[in-house]
Amino acid sequence: MAVFAGLRACHFRTPVCNSVGTWWRSSHSTALKSQYDALIIGGGHNGLIASAYLQKGGLKTAVLERRSVLGGAAVTEEIIPGFHFSRASYLLSLLRPHIYQDLELKKHGLKVYMRDPHAFTPMLEEGVRGQHPRSLLLGSNLAKNQEEIGKFSEKDAKAYPEYIAHLEKLASAIHPLLDAPPVDIPGLTEGPLRKRIAAIRSLKPLVKSGLKLGKNIPDFYELLTAPAMKVLNQWFESDPLRATLATDSVIGANTSPNNPGSGYVLLHHIMGELEKEIGAWGYVEGGMGGVSKAIANSARSLGADIFTEKEVSKVLIGSGHIANGVVLKDGTEVHSKVVLSNATPYVTFKHLTPQDVLSQKFITAVDQIDYTSPVTKINVAVDKLPNFLAAPNAADGKPRPHHQCSIHLNCESVEKLEAAYSEGQQGRPSSRPMIEMTMPSVLDPTLAPPGCHVVSFFTQFTPYLLEGGRVWTNEDREKYANTVFDCVECYAPGFKQSIVGKDILAPPDLEREFGLTGGNIFHGAMSLDQLYIARPLPSIAHYRTPVKGLYLCGSGSHPGGGVMGAAGCNAALTVLADFKH
């Protein structure tokens, strides 16, 4: 739901559009053909990446996107005239470096603004002896980080560099697993010799990861399975630092830092790399649609056909129960040798695949995949920079370093995170939600008129259905948004007066707009029972499905969510390998 008021202090570079639009629409002029080697359902970043690799491998490929804009959740949209929002995904880090290089994304227009510092946690407290409230500011400079942490605990300040080095070592050991399909366990003992040899080769990434971990395997296992707080408590004693770090263990996940498995979510969010800087997160110029645009440009340069406003209604099944194309919503049939679905597993198997070609056992298993989402995304246009009590604005009105950060609100203590989680489990949006606030226009002036800014609020915890199974109404959305804005007001008085428009996306809205089943940003929970050889199900963990010729290529498959691209790349390479045989 988008709402905007009159624009007060903003000065537009170009005339304001008369209607809400998108920052980048497809302008592909090639006509849709009736036959391709490969068809991809959905133009999210994984689908676009898959198309590029398939085209590089010699398969004539087409991407069919339902919406008028490419990118799936990695899009830029002008929801409020003059303001360009990364409407869903909002930061870049996890995109695999080899994809970056293989597809020459810089050449095709991708530009990233690095953030340093990158994390800011203001305290909600009275300043002592006329001082401002305390805050925690973290960046790439370890000495400055230790100085910041030392305001809360000298012990933690000394431990922090060792903690970062330890987590980076564990995260780097996962990289071989990300860039290959999971181990083919059935293939090790079943099928012809060729299949068994291929299955043995699939062990190589696992062995490489094990060798990288070495004596750290027990630590890795603990982080994978333990509550994040069990790990963080072993390193640190100060609440602001522990809570700030713990936010990475619950981002997008309907869990608490005190729940088993949250340690892996923490690891998942720090294993990225940007501009060769480990664990860095940055803003894409022009918003997250800039990533999708660069990938699409690369794929098109290789010969892929990419279309928007081509909604697929059904996968075509030919003789022998083999997928051989799709039917569009308008009835058009497009045939192919293989079909890849960038949709969630639920949408793929419950809505797009004819049910009579799937076993009841398989359908039942699909029904059990967890898509629970705690996320409501709120995009806001403001006519001035927020002014935080803990770090007042400069006299000249220019952004200060903390404005470029992920700003963590209601994150002074783990108890606050736990309370927010508990409320969400009872069918009530959190009264003091966990808030990650970002302002990409601080570094990227293309996103908003001069003097104005776009603000992203990634908030938790909000249920898909409210108490009593009630669906969200516009009144519920407004009430929750006001709760979030009231919280911001406590840290930055005057924020509410600066709002000139907003876009509220509760879990059902994320599902409707972006096809994210349950509103889950990862295409399925990143819980231990839905990872690696069990993502999304043990029987389809290798991108192949029970229907020959139909593959999964989205984040619902290994290695999971985030703008990573590994699922799309791995799926494409699996298809190409199958074509050889």
Sequence and secondary structure as in RCSB ss.txt:
>XXXX:A:sequence
MAVFAGLRACHFRTPVCNSVGTWWRSSHSTALKSQYDALIIGGGHNGLIASAYLQKGGLKTAVLERRSVLGGAAV
TEEIIPGFHFSRASYLLSLLRPHIYQDLELKKHGLKVYMRDPHAFTPMLEEGVRGQHPRSLLLGSNLAKNQEEIG
KFSEKDAKAYPEYIAHLEKLASAIHPLLDAPPVDIPGLTEGPLRKRIAAIRSLKPLVKSGLKLGKNIPDFYELLT
APAMKVLNQWFESDPLRATLATDSVIGANTSPNNPGSGYVLLHHIMGELEKEIGAWGYVEGGMGGVSKAIANSAR
SLGADIFTEKEVSKVLIGSGHIANGVVLKDGTEVHSKVVLSNATPYVTFKHLTPQDVLSQKFITAVDQIDYTSPV
TKINVAVDKLPNFLAAPNAADGKPRPHHQCSIHLNCESVEKLEAAYSEGQQGRPSSRPMIEMTMPSVLDPTLAPP
GCHVVSFFTQFTPYLLEGGRVWTNEDREKYANTVFDCVECYAPGFKQSIVGKDILAPPDLEREFGLTGGNIFHGA
MSLDQLYIARPLPSIAHYRTPVKGLYLCGSGSHPGGGVMGAAGCNAALTVLADFKH
>XXXX:A:secstr
 EEE    S   SS   SS EES          SEEEEEEE  BHHHHHHHHHHHHTT  EEEE SSSSSBTTS 
EEEEETTEEEE S   B  S HHHHHHTTTTTTT  EEE SS EEEE  S  GGG    EEEE S HHHHHHHHH
TT HHHHHHHHHHHHHHHHHHHHHHHHHTS    HHHHHSS HHHHHHHHHTTHHHHHHHHHHGGGHHHHHHHHH
S HHHHHHHH   HHHHHHHHGGGTTTSS  TTSTTHHHHHHHTT  EETTEET  EEETTSTHHHHHHHHHHHH
HTT EEESS  EEEEEE TTSBEEEEEETTS EEEEEEEEE S HHIIIIIIS GGGS HHHHHHHHT      E
EEEEEEESS   BTTB   TT    GGGGSEEEES S HHHHHHHHHHHHTTS  SS EEEEE GGGT GGGS T
T EEEEEEEE   SSBGGGB   HHHHHHHHHHHHHHHHHHSTTTGGGEEEEEEE HHHHHHHH  GGG TTSS 
  GGGSGGGSS GGGTTSB SSBTEEE STTSTT SSS  HHHHHHHHHHHHHHH 
